[in-house]
Amino acid sequence: MRVLAYIESKFPVPPEQMPMMLEGFKAWREKYRGQMESFFFFAGRQGGGGILNVPDEAALNKMMLEWPLSQYSDTRIEMLVDGDVALKQWEVAVQSMRQPVHA
C-alpha cells in the first residue's frame, strides 16, 4: 500500500525538547527507512513528508503513532495509485460512459 504522508508543523517544539525530539526522529527514520520510497523536508519552512510503502493500514497507523513529532504536527495521509494504472482506469470509465445503454 503506497501512501503520501504530508506533514506540516502545527506549532514549534519547545527548545528544551528539541535535542530529544531530533534523536527520536532520527531513530524513527532509521527504523522505517525500508518502508520509505522518498523522504523530504519542505525548503524554508517546517514540515515535510514522504511516500511510504506499507503492508496495510495497521502498519501505517503503527508507524505514524511512533513518530515522535506527531503531537506538534498536522498530518495528512493520501492513498496513491500508480499514474499509468489510474490513467488506464479513467480511460475505461470514459469509454463505458460513451456506450449506449440498451433497454
C-alpha positions in Angstrom: 0.0 0.0 0.0 1.6 3.3 -1.1 0.6 6.5 0.6 1.8 10.1 0.7 2.4 11.4 4.2 2.2 15.3 4.1 3.1 16.8 7.4 3.1 20.5 8.5 4.2 21.9 11.8 1.2 22.8 14.0 3.3 24.7 16.5 7.0 24.7 17.4 8.7 22.1 19.5 9.8 23.8 22.8 13.6 24.5 22.6 14.4 22.4 25.6 12.7 19.3 24.0 14.4 19.8 20.6 17.5 17.6 21.2 15.4 14.7 22.4 12.9 15.1 19.5 15.7 15.2 17.0 17.2 12.0 18.3 13.8 10.4 18.4 13.1 11.5 14.8 16.5 10.1 13.6 15.8 6.7 15.3 12.3 6.6 13.8 13.7 7.4 10.3 16.2 4.5 10.6 13.6 2.1 11.9 11.2 2.8 9.0 13.8 3.7 6.3 13.0 0.5 4.3 9.3 1.5 4.1 10.0 5.0 2.7 10.3 5.3 -1.0 11.1 9.0 -0.5 11.6 11.3 2.4 11.7 15.0 2.3 11.5 18.3 4.1 9.9 21.5 2.7 12.5 24.1 1.8 12.4 27.2 4.0 9.7 26.1 6.4 8.8 23.4 9.0 7.3 20.3 7.5 7.8 17.6 5.0 6.8 14.0 4.3 7.4 11.0 2.2 6.0 8.3 0.1 5.5 5.3 2.3 5.1 1.7 1.2 3.5 -0.3 4.0 1.7 -3.7 4.0 -1.6 -2.4 5.3 -3.4 0.4 7.3 -2.5 -1.2 10.6 1.3 -1.0 9.8 0.8 2.6 8.6 -1.0 3.5 11.8 1.7 2.0 14.0 4.4 3.8 12.0 2.7 7.2 12.4 1.8 6.6 16.1 5.5 6.0 16.8 6.6 9.3 15.1 7.9 11.5 17.9 6.7 14.8 16.4 3.0 13.8 15.9 1.7 15.9 18.8 3.3 19.0 17.1 2.1 18.3 13.6 -0.8 18.3 11.3 -0.6 15.1 9.2 -2.4 14.2 6.0 -2.3 10.7 4.5 -3.3 10.2 0.9 -3.6 6.8 -0.8 -1.6 6.7 -4.0 -2.4 4.8 -7.3 0.2 4.4 -10.0 -0.4 7.1 -12.6 -0.4 4.8 -15.6 -2.8 2.4 -13.8 -5.2 5.3 -12.9 -5.0 6.8 -16.4 -6.0 3.4 -17.9 -8.8 3.0 -15.4 -10.0 6.5 -16.3 -9.9 5.7 -20.0 -12.0 2.6 -19.4 -14.5 4.6 -17.3 -14.9 7.3 -20.0 -15.3 4.6 -22.7 -18.0 2.9 -20.7 -19.9 6.2 -20.4 -20.0 6.6 -24.2 -21.5 3.2 -24.9 -25.3 3.4 -25.4 -27.5 1.8 -22.7 -29.9 -0.8 -24.2 -33.2 -1.2 -22.6 
